[in-house]
């Protein structure tokens, strides 16, 4: 019985050696990724408006152009967002599919957000290249 198991293991190893492409992770076809969604900035703005309740505590929002990546939820556009959180610089990773943010979290090293080029954006209006206007305190 042990010989049968050893023979099966040897056949499996031989199969994997002869057909290495069968052991690779499935990827979409090797064509170009879909075009960058033009609404990625407004999608990010909508996400932050709903996710961050105390928006006044965050300042100086910047966003990097999205990159096509494979995440736990499938192929997505990864847009890194950088902002000040109570005076501390934070990087946030947004995963976008069909112009909708499907996942968001503080960035980890594998997101490579620290190596991206950022552009200011208005987190209230979703306008690229314009900083968010500070909230004005009451005059009375």
Secondary structure, 3 states (H helix, E strand, C coil): CHHHHHHHHHHHHHHHHHCHHHHCCCCCCCCCCCCCCCCHHHHHHHHHHHHCCCHHHEEEEEEECCEEEEECCEEEEEEEEEEEECCEEEEEEEEEECCEEEEEEECCHHHCHHHCCEEEEECCCCEECCCCCCCCCCCC
